[in-house]
Amino acid sequence: MIENFLVDDTRNPRAYILLLYHLKYDPYVYQQEVDSFYKHNYYQAPDPAEIYSFANIRMKPIDWVNVPKENTIIIGDRLSVSENQQQEHNLTKTNEFKDSWGNVIFEVYEKN
């Protein structure tokens, strides 16, 4: 059973906001999960951290030294996972998402 999702946001570090929108994630729930420093100092705070988490989704660059656990699905753009990384980390491409023109925008990988 899949328990976690890792979304590689290396080339689009603010992709989490689109994911929240398209998942129709409850804003109240998200506000409870976000670091209170940013919630209370929105206009004065420095740039947010590079890692965003909500529900069972973690958005951050992939750390290939600490490869995700077995029940994690990795989602990223076409540059996120190379063929060598697929083989080295025993990943299988299981799905892909396309835009309205048919271009692949996300690829989905699972551990074998």
C-alpha positions in Angstrom: 0.0 0.0 0.0 1.3 3.4 -0.9 1.7 5.7 2.1 3.8 8.7 0.8 4.3 10.8 -2.2 7.5 12.7 -3.0 7.1 15.4 -5.6 10.4 16.7 -7.0 10.1 20.5 -7.2 13.7 21.2 -8.2 12.7 23.3 -11.3 9.5 24.6 -9.9 9.9 25.3 -6.1 6.4 26.8 -5.8 4.6 23.9 -7.4 3.0 23.0 -4.1 0.5 25.8 -4.4 -0.8 24.4 -7.7 -1.0 20.9 -6.1 -3.0 22.3 -3.1 -5.4 24.0 -5.5 -5.9 21.0 -7.8 -6.3 18.7 -4.8 -8.9 21.1 -3.4 -6.9 20.8 -0.1 -8.7 22.5 2.7 -7.0 25.9 3.3 -7.8 25.7 7.1 -6.1 22.3 7.3 -3.0 23.6 5.4 -2.8 26.7 7.6 -2.6 24.4 10.6 0.3 22.4 9.0 2.4 25.4 7.8 5.2 26.7 10.0 3.5 29.4 12.3 6.5 31.7 11.7 5.5 32.1 8.1 1.8 32.3 8.9 2.2 35.2 11.3 5.0 37.0 9.4 3.9 36.5 5.8 5.1 39.9 4.4 8.3 40.2 6.5 9.5 36.5 6.5 12.4 35.4 4.3 11.8 33.0 1.5 10.2 29.8 2.8 12.0 26.6 3.2 12.6 24.4 0.2 10.6 21.5 1.7 6.8 21.6 1.8 4.7 18.9 3.4 1.0 18.4 3.7 -1.1 15.3 4.2 1.1 12.4 2.9 2.8 14.6 0.3 6.3 15.9 0.5 7.6 18.4 -2.0 11.3 18.8 -2.3 14.3 18.0 -4.5 15.1 14.3 -4.6 18.0 13.3 -2.3 19.5 10.3 -4.1 21.8 9.5 -1.2 18.7 8.9 1.0 16.4 7.2 -1.5 12.8 7.2 -0.5 11.3 4.1 1.2 9.5 1.3 -0.6 6.0 2.7 -0.1 6.7 6.1 -1.6 5.7 7.2 -5.1 8.1 9.6 -6.7 6.6 12.3 -9.1 8.7 14.6 -11.1 9.2 16.3 -14.4 11.1 14.6 -17.3 14.5 15.6 -15.8 13.7 14.3 -12.2 14.7 10.6 -12.7 17.3 9.4 -15.2 17.5 5.9 -16.7 20.5 5.2 -14.5 18.7 6.3 -11.4 15.8 4.1 -12.3 18.0 1.1 -12.5 20.2 2.0 -9.5 17.2 2.6 -7.2 15.0 -0.1 -8.6 12.2 2.3 -9.9 9.5 1.6 -12.4 7.7 4.3 -14.3 4.0 3.6 -13.7 2.2 6.6 -15.1 2.6 10.1 -16.6 0.6 13.2 -16.8 0.3 15.3 -19.9 -0.8 18.8 -20.6 -3.6 19.7 -23.1 -1.0 19.6 -26.0 0.1 16.1 -25.1 3.4 17.0 -23.6 4.5 15.0 -20.5 4.6 17.3 -17.5 4.9 14.7 -14.7 6.2 11.1 -14.6 5.3 8.8 -11.7 7.7 6.1 -10.3 7.4 3.3 -7.8 10.0 1.1 -6.2 9.9 -2.5 -7.5 
